[in-house]
Amino acid sequence: MAEPTIIRGSDHFYNVTYEGNGLGQRVGSFLPYTDNGTIAKSCMFDDGDSAYLSRTPSSASNRKTFTFSCWIKLGNGTINSGAEKAIFSARDGSSDNYSILSINGDQSGANQLEFTNRTASGYAGYAYTTRTLEDPSKWYHIVVAVDTTDSTTTDRIKLYIDGNRVTTLTYSAPGDDIDMAVNNNVAHAIGGRPTNNLHFDGYIAEANLVDGEALTPSTFGL
């Protein structure tokens, strides 16, 4: 029998046994860059506690153009049909004038990312993804950029996940030059929707609302 080509193979190959359901360990070049990382100073939200952060601006600013960015980590792995978990929202009291960024189970499938704007007359622009967010072991970076003055209707609401724009959407363009609830002098919330029970479950970190600019994820370091 011929001599082996590689002498003492154990010096060159490292065997590791991974145990579990596949969520805790990832192997290979496809390892998401957010895995095994820590997003510092996050807020933990338990939907059973009905808690959220809220602020009402003293005056309105640019309601046509804005960007919201944050990191999220899901607590509830699956948002079932008929449920909705608000990441960020702005609402005029208990009325139907609101804007909301959420993980939604109301549409054709659970765990879709959705941005919706609504007025008393009905929906006035929305976008929700075909892609779902279901992995409770990782952090997702989320951006919604809105510019209702954009002449390209499909660019008036842009959604990004982990630095990539999502283009496979169910989409209804907001009207040209309309105002949204965001940046109005109404209650703005992180982790819920004021006067409603759409409370988020999980972690939210590095939340940023940029007034007057529709930005890309590169602005936030991605």
MIRODREN-637581 format. One record per residue: x, y, z of N, C-alpha, C, O in turn. Coordinates in steps of 0.2 Angstrom, whole numbers, padded with zeros to 4 digits, always signed. Example, Ala and Ser with C-alpha at 12.3 -4.5 7.8 and 13.67 -1.06 7.14 Angstrom:
MIRODREN-637581
+0066-0028+0039+0062-0022+0039+0066-0016+0039+0071-0017+0042 +0064-0011+0035+0068-0005+0036+0064+0000+0039+0067+0006+0040 
end
This chain:
MIRODREN-637581
+0004-0006+0000+0000+0000+0000+0004+0006+0000+0009+0007+0004 +0003+0011-0004+0007+0017-0005+0007+0021+0001+0002+0021+0005 +0012+0025+0002+0012+0030+0008+0007+0035+0006+0006+0037+0001 +0004+0038+0012-0001+0043+0011+0002+0049+0008+0008+0051+0010 -0002+0053+0004+0001+0059+0001+0002+0065+0007+0007+0068+0007 -0003+0065+0011-0002+0070+0017-0001+0066+0023-0004+0061+0025 +0005+0067+0026+0007+0064+0032+0004+0068+0038+0004+0074+0038 +0002+0064+0043-0001+0067+0049-0007+0072+0047-0006+0078+0049 -0012+0069+0044-0018+0073+0042-0021+0078+0047-0023+0083+0046 -0020+0075+0054-0023+0079+0059-0020+0086+0060-0023+0090+0063 -0014+0087+0057-0010+0093+0058-0013+0098+0053-0012+0104+0053 -0017+0096+0048-0020+0100+0043-0027+0101+0043-0030+0105+0040 -0031+0096+0046-0038+0096+0046-0041+0097+0053-0038+0093+0057 -0046+0101+0054-0048+0102+0061-0055+0100+0061-0060+0103+0057 -0057+0095+0064-0064+0092+0064-0067+0095+0071-0065+0094+0076 -0073+0098+0069-0077+0100+0075-0084+0098+0074-0087+0098+0069 -0087+0095+0079-0094+0093+0079-0099+0098+0082-0098+0101+0088 -0104+0100+0078-0108+0105+0080-0115+0101+0082-0117+0097+0078 -0118+0103+0088-0124+0100+0090-0129+0106+0090-0128+0112+0091 -0136+0104+0090-0141+0108+0090-0146+0108+0084-0145+0104+0080 -0150+0113+0084-0155+0114+0078-0153+0117+0072-0157+0119+0068 -0146+0119+0072-0144+0123+0066-0144+0131+0067-0141+0134+0063 -0148+0133+0072-0148+0140+0073-0143+0143+0077-0140+0149+0076 -0140+0139+0081-0135+0142+0086-0128+0142+0083-0124+0146+0085 -0127+0138+0078-0120+0137+0075-0121+0138+0067-0125+0135+0064 -0117+0142+0064-0117+0142+0057-0110+0141+0054-0105+0143+0057 -0109+0137+0049-0102+0135+0046-0102+0137+0039-0106+0136+0035 -0096+0140+0037-0095+0142+0030-0095+0149+0029-0096+0153+0033 -0093+0151+0022-0093+0158+0020-0099+0162+0020-0099+0168+0020 -0105+0158+0021-0111+0161+0021-0113+0164+0028-0119+0166+0029 -0109+0163+0033-0110+0165+0039-0113+0173+0039-0109+0177+0037 -0119+0174+0042-0121+0181+0042-0116+0186+0046-0114+0184+0051 -0115+0192+0044-0110+0196+0047-0113+0198+0054-0109+0200+0058 -0119+0197+0055-0122+0200+0062-0122+0194+0067-0123+0195+0073 -0121+0188+0065-0120+0182+0069-0114+0183+0074-0109+0185+0072 -0115+0181+0080-0110+0181+0085-0108+0188+0087-0103+0189+0091 -0111+0193+0085-0110+0200+0086-0115+0202+0092-0120+0199+0093 -0113+0208+0095-0117+0211+0100-0119+0218+0098-0114+0222+0096 -0125+0220+0098-0127+0226+0097-0128+0230+0104-0133+0228+0108 -0124+0234+0105-0124+0237+0112-0130+0241+0114-0133+0244+0109 -0131+0242+0120-0137+0246+0123-0143+0245+0119-0147+0250+0118 -0145+0239+0118-0152+0238+0115-0157+0238+0121-0156+0238+0127 -0164+0240+0119-0169+0239+0123-0173+0233+0122-0174+0231+0116 -0175+0229+0127-0179+0223+0127-0186+0225+0128-0188+0228+0133 -0190+0222+0123-0197+0223+0124-0201+0217+0124-0200+0212+0121 -0205+0216+0129-0209+0210+0130-0216+0212+0129-0219+0216+0132 -0219+0209+0123-0226+0211+0121-0231+0210+0127-0236+0213+0127 -0230+0206+0131-0235+0205+0137-0235+0210+0142-0240+0211+0146 -0230+0214+0142-0229+0220+0146-0232+0226+0143-0233+0231+0147 -0234+0226+0137-0237+0232+0133-0233+0238+0134-0236+0244+0135 -0226+0237+0134-0222+0243+0135-0219+0246+0128-0218+0242+0123 -0218+0252+0128-0215+0255+0122-0212+0262+0124-0214+0265+0129 -0208+0265+0120-0205+0271+0121-0209+0276+0116-0211+0275+0111 -0211+0282+0119-0215+0287+0116-0212+0294+0117-0210+0296+0122 -0213+0298+0111-0211+0305+0111-0216+0309+0107-0217+0306+0101 -0218+0315+0109-0222+0319+0104-0218+0325+0103-0217+0329+0107 -0217+0326+0096-0213+0332+0094-0217+0339+0096-0223+0338+0095 -0214+0344+0098-0218+0350+0099-0220+0354+0093-0225+0357+0094 -0218+0352+0087-0220+0355+0081-0219+0350+0075-0214+0346+0076 -0222+0351+0070-0221+0347+0064-0215+0349+0060-0213+0355+0060 -0212+0344+0057-0206+0346+0052-0208+0342+0046-0213+0343+0043 -0203+0339+0042-0204+0337+0036-0208+0330+0036-0205+0325+0038 -0214+0330+0033-0218+0324+0034-0218+0321+0027-0221+0315+0026 -0214+0323+0022-0214+0320+0015-0208+0316+0014-0208+0311+0011 -0202+0318+0018-0196+0314+0017-0193+0313+0023-0192+0317+0027 -0191+0307+0025-0188+0305+0031-0185+0298+0030-0187+0294+0026 -0181+0296+0035-0178+0289+0035-0178+0286+0042-0177+0290+0047 -0180+0280+0043-0180+0277+0050-0175+0271+0049-0176+0267+0045 -0170+0270+0054-0166+0265+0054-0165+0262+0061-0165+0265+0066 -0164+0255+0061-0163+0252+0068-0161+0245+0067-0161+0242+0061 -0159+0242+0072-0157+0235+0073-0163+0231+0077-0165+0234+0082 -0165+0225+0075-0170+0222+0079-0168+0214+0079-0164+0212+0075 -0170+0211+0085-0169+0204+0086-0175+0202+0089-0178+0204+0094 -0178+0197+0085-0185+0194+0087-0185+0190+0093-0181+0186+0094 -0190+0192+0097-0192+0187+0103-0196+0182+0101-0195+0176+0102 -0202+0184+0099-0207+0179+0096-0204+0177+0089-0204+0181+0085 -0203+0170+0088-0200+0168+0082-0205+0169+0076-0203+0170+0070 -0212+0168+0077-0217+0168+0072-0222+0173+0074-0225+0172+0079 -0224+0178+0069-0229+0182+0070-0235+0179+0066-0235+0180+0060 -0240+0176+0070-0245+0173+0066-0250+0177+0062-0250+0183+0064 -0254+0174+0058-0258+0178+0054-0263+0182+0058-0266+0179+0063 -0264+0188+0057-0269+0192+0061-0265+0196+0066-0269+0200+0070 -0259+0195+0067-0255+0199+0072-0250+0204+0069-0249+0203+0063 -0248+0209+0073-0243+0214+0070-0239+0216+0076-0242+0218+0081 -0233+0217+0075-0228+0219+0080-0225+0226+0077-0221+0226+0073 -0226+0231+0081-0224+0238+0078-0217+0239+0081-0215+0239+0086 -0212+0241+0076-0206+0243+0077-0205+0250+0078-0202+0253+0083 -0209+0254+0074-0209+0261+0075-0215+0264+0072-0218+0261+0067 -0218+0269+0075-0225+0271+0073-0226+0279+0074-0222+0281+0079 -0230+0282+0071-0233+0289+0073-0240+0289+0072-0243+0286+0067 -0244+0291+0077-0251+0291+0076-0254+0297+0079-0252+0299+0085 -0260+0299+0076-0263+0305+0079-0269+0302+0083-0274+0301+0081 -0267+0302+0090-0272+0300+0095-0274+0293+0093-0270+0288+0092 -0281+0292+0094-0284+0285+0092-0287+0285+0085-0290+0280+0084 -0285+0290+0081-0288+0290+0074-0285+0286+0070-0280+0282+0072 -0287+0285+0064-0284+0281+0058-0279+0285+0054-0277+0283+0049 -0276+0291+0057-0271+0294+0054-0264+0292+0057-0262+0294+0062 -0261+0287+0054-0254+0284+0057-0250+0282+0051-0252+0280+0045 -0243+0281+0053-0238+0278+0049-0235+0272+0054-0234+0274+0060 -0234+0266+0051-0231+0261+0055-0226+0257+0051-0228+0255+0046 -0221+0255+0054-0216+0250+0052-0216+0244+0057-0216+0245+0063 -0218+0238+0054-0219+0233+0058-0217+0226+0055-0216+0226+0049 -0217+0221+0060-0217+0214+0057-0224+0212+0058-0228+0212+0063 -0227+0209+0052-0234+0208+0051-0236+0201+0049-0232+0198+0045 -0241+0199+0052-0244+0193+0050-0251+0193+0047-0255+0189+0046 -0252+0199+0044-0259+0201+0042-0260+0199+0034-0266+0199+0032 -0254+0199+0031-0255+0198+0024-0254+0191+0021-0257+0187+0025 -0251+0189+0016-0251+0183+0013-0247+0178+0017-0247+0172+0016 -0243+0180+0021-0238+0176+0025-0236+0179+0032-0237+0185+0032 -0234+0175+0036-0232+0178+0043-0225+0181+0042-0221+0180+0038 -0223+0186+0047-0216+0188+0048-0214+0192+0042-0208+0192+0040 -0218+0196+0039-0216+0201+0033-0214+0207+0036-0217+0209+0041 -0209+0211+0034-0208+0218+0035-0213+0222+0031-0213+0221+0025 -0216+0227+0035-0221+0231+0032-0220+0238+0034-0220+0240+0040 -0221+0243+0029-0222+0250+0031-0229+0252+0028-0230+0251+0022 -0233+0255+0032-0240+0257+0030-0241+0264+0032-0240+0266+0038 -0244+0268+0028-0247+0275+0029-0254+0275+0028-0257+0272+0023 -0258+0277+0033-0265+0277+0033-0268+0284+0035-0265+0287+0039 -0273+0286+0032-0277+0292+0033-0284+0290+0035-0286+0284+0034 -0288+0295+0037-0295+0293+0038-0299+0291+0032-0304+0288+0033 -0296+0292+0026-0299+0290+0020-0297+0283+0018-0300+0281+0013 -0292+0280+0021-0290+0274+0019-0282+0274+0019-0279+0278+0020 -0280+0268+0016-0273+0267+0015-0270+0272+0010-0273+0273+0005 -0264+0275+0012-0261+0280+0007-0254+0279+0006-0250+0283+0008 -0253+0273+0004-0246+0270+0003-0244+0265+0008-0244+0265+0014 -0241+0259+0005-0239+0254+0009-0234+0250+0005-0234+0249-0001 -0229+0246+0008-0225+0241+0005-0224+0236+0010-0222+0237+0016 -0225+0229+0008-0223+0224+0013-0219+0219+0009-0221+0217+0003 -0214+0215+0012-0210+0211+0008-0213+0204+0008-0217+0202+0012 -0210+0201+0002-0211+0193+0002-0207+0190+0006-0209+0185+0009 -0201+0192+0007-0196+0189+0012-0198+0190+0019-0201+0195+0021 -0197+0185+0023-0199+0185+0030-0193+0185+0034-0188+0183+0032 -0195+0187+0040-0189+0188+0046-0192+0183+0051-0196+0184+0055 -0188+0177+0052-0190+0172+0056-0185+0169+0061-0186+0165+0065 -0179+0172+0060-0173+0169+0064-0172+0173+0070-0170+0178+0070 -0174+0170+0076-0173+0173+0082-0166+0173+0085-0164+0176+0090 -0161+0170+0081-0154+0170+0084-0150+0175+0081-0144+0176+0083 -0152+0180+0076-0148+0185+0073-0151+0192+0074-0157+0192+0075 -0147+0197+0073-0149+0203+0072-0151+0205+0065-0147+0203+0061 -0156+0209+0064-0158+0211+0057-0157+0219+0057-0159+0222+0062 -0154+0222+0052-0154+0229+0051-0159+0231+0047-0160+0228+0041 -0163+0236+0049-0169+0238+0045-0169+0245+0044-0167+0249+0048 -0171+0247+0037-0171+0254+0035-0177+0255+0031-0179+0251+0027 -0181+0260+0033-0187+0262+0028-0185+0270+0026-0184+0274+0031 -0185+0271+0020-0183+0278+0017-0189+0280+0013-0192+0277+0009 -0192+0286+0015-0198+0288+0012-0197+0295+0009-0194+0299+0012 -0199+0296+0003-0199+0302-0001-0205+0303-0005-0205+0300-0011 -0210+0306-0003-0216+0306-0007-0216+0311-0013-0220+0312-0017 -0210+0315-0013-0209+0320-0018-0206+0317-0024-0205+0320-0030 -0203+0310-0024-0200+0307-0029-0204+0306-0035-0210+0303-0034 -0202+0308-0041-0206+0307-0047-0207+0299-0049-0211+0298-0052 -0202+0295-0046-0203+0288-0048-0207+0285-0042-0205+0284-0036 -0213+0283-0044-0218+0281-0039-0215+0275-0034-0216+0274-0029 -0211+0270-0038-0209+0264-0034-0203+0266-0029-0201+0262-0025 -0200+0272-0030-0195+0274-0025-0198+0279-0019-0194+0281-0015 -0204+0279-0019-0207+0284-0013-0207+0280-0006-0206+0283-0001 -0207+0273-0006-0206+0270+0000-0200+0264-0002-0201+0260-0006 -0195+0265+0001-0189+0260+0000-0188+0256+0007-0187+0259+0012 -0188+0249+0007-0186+0245+0012-0180+0242+0011-0178+0239+0006 -0176+0241+0016-0169+0238+0016-0169+0233+0022-0171+0235+0028 -0166+0227+0021-0164+0222+0026-0157+0221+0026-0155+0218+0020 -0153+0221+0031-0146+0220+0031-0142+0223+0025-0138+0220+0022 -0144+0229+0024-0140+0233+0019-0142+0232+0012-0140+0236+0008 -0147+0228+0011-0150+0226+0004-0157+0229+0003-0161+0228+0007 -0158+0233-0003-0165+0235-0004-0169+0229-0006-0167+0225-0010 -0175+0229-0003-0180+0223-0005-0184+0226-0010-0188+0231-0010 -0184+0223-0016-0188+0225-0022-0194+0220-0023-0198+0222-0027 -0194+0214-0020-0200+0210-0021-0205+0212-0016-0204+0209-0010 -0210+0216-0018-0214+0219-0013-0221+0218-0015-0223+0218-0021 -0226+0218-0011-0233+0221-0012-0233+0228-0011-0232+0230-0005 -0234+0232-0016-0233+0239-0015-0239+0243-0018-0242+0242-0023 -0240+0249-0014-0245+0254-0016-0242+0261-0015-0241+0262-0009 -0240+0264-0020-0237+0270-0020-0241+0276-0016-0247+0277-0018 -0238+0279-0011-0241+0285-0009-0242+0290-0014-0238+0291-0019 -0247+0295-0013-0248+0300-0018-0243+0305-0018-0239+0306-0014 -0242+0308-0024-0237+0313-0025-0237+0319-0020-0242+0322-0019 -0232+0320-0016-0231+0325-0012-0235+0325-0006-0237+0330-0003 -0238+0319-0004-0242+0319+0002-0238+0319+0008-0233+0318+0009 -0242+0322+0014-0239+0321+0020-0241+0315+0024-0246+0312+0023 -0236+0312+0028-0237+0306+0032-0237+0308+0039-0236+0314+0041 -0239+0303+0044-0240+0305+0051-0233+0306+0054-0232+0310+0059 -0228+0303+0051-0221+0304+0054-0219+0311+0053-0220+0314+0048 -0216+0313+0058-0213+0320+0059-0219+0325+0060-0218+0331+0060 -0225+0323+0061-0231+0327+0063-0230+0328+0071-0227+0324+0074 -0233+0333+0073-0233+0334+0081-0238+0329+0084-0243+0332+0087 -0237+0323+0083-0241+0318+0086-0237+0313+0089-0231+0313+0089 -0240+0308+0093-0236+0303+0097-0232+0299+0092-0235+0296+0088 -0225+0298+0093-0221+0294+0090-0219+0288+0095-0217+0290+0100 -0218+0282+0092-0217+0277+0097-0212+0272+0094-0211+0271+0088 -0207+0269+0098-0203+0263+0096-0205+0257+0101-0206+0258+0107 -0206+0252+0097-0208+0246+0101-0216+0245+0102-0218+0241+0105 -0220+0249+0098-0227+0249+0099-0230+0254+0095-0227+0258+0091 -0237+0255+0095-0241+0260+0092-0245+0263+0097-0249+0260+0101 -0245+0270+0098-0249+0273+0103-0256+0271+0103-0259+0271+0098 -0259+0270+0109-0266+0269+0110-0268+0262+0106-0274+0262+0104 -0264+0258+0105-0265+0251+0102-0261+0246+0105-0256+0248+0109 -0262+0240+0104-0259+0234+0107-0254+0231+0103-0252+0225+0103 -0251+0234+0098-0247+0231+0093-0240+0231+0095-0235+0234+0092 -0238+0228+0101-0232+0229+0105-0227+0224+0102-0228+0218+0100 -0221+0227+0101-0215+0222+0098-0213+0218+0104-0214+0219+0110 -0210+0212+0102-0207+0207+0106-0200+0206+0104-0199+0202+0099 -0195+0208+0108-0188+0206+0106-0184+0212+0108-0185+0216+0112 -0179+0213+0104-0174+0219+0105-0174+0224+0100-0174+0222+0094 -0173+0230+0101-0172+0236+0096-0166+0240+0099-0166+0241+0105 -0162+0241+0094-0156+0245+0096-0154+0250+0090-0156+0249+0084 -0151+0255+0092-0148+0260+0087-0154+0263+0083-0153+0264+0077 -0159+0265+0086-0165+0268+0082-0163+0275+0080-0161+0279+0084 -0164+0277+0074-0163+0283+0071-0168+0286+0067-0170+0282+0062 -0171+0292+0068-0176+0295+0063-0172+0301+0060-0171+0306+0064 -0172+0301+0054-0168+0307+0050-0174+0311+0047-0177+0308+0043 -0174+0317+0048-0179+0322+0046-0177+0325+0039-0171+0328+0039 -0181+0324+0034-0179+0328+0028-0175+0325+0023-0173+0328+0018 -0172+0318+0024-0168+0315+0019-0170+0308+0019-0172+0304+0024 -0170+0305+0013-0171+0298+0011-0165+0295+0010-0162+0295+0005 -0162+0291+0015-0155+0289+0015-0155+0281+0014-0160+0278+0014 -0149+0279+0012-0147+0272+0011-0144+0269+0017-0142+0273+0022 -0144+0262+0018-0140+0259+0024-0133+0261+0025-0130+0261+0030 -0130+0264+0019-0123+0265+0020-0122+0271+0025-0116+0272+0028 -0127+0275+0026-0127+0281+0030-0126+0279+0038-0123+0282+0042 -0128+0273+0039-0128+0270+0046-0123+0264+0046-0123+0260+0051 -0118+0264+0042-0112+0260+0043-0112+0253+0039-0108+0249+0040 -0118+0252+0035-0118+0246+0032-0116+0246+0024-0116+0242+0021 
end
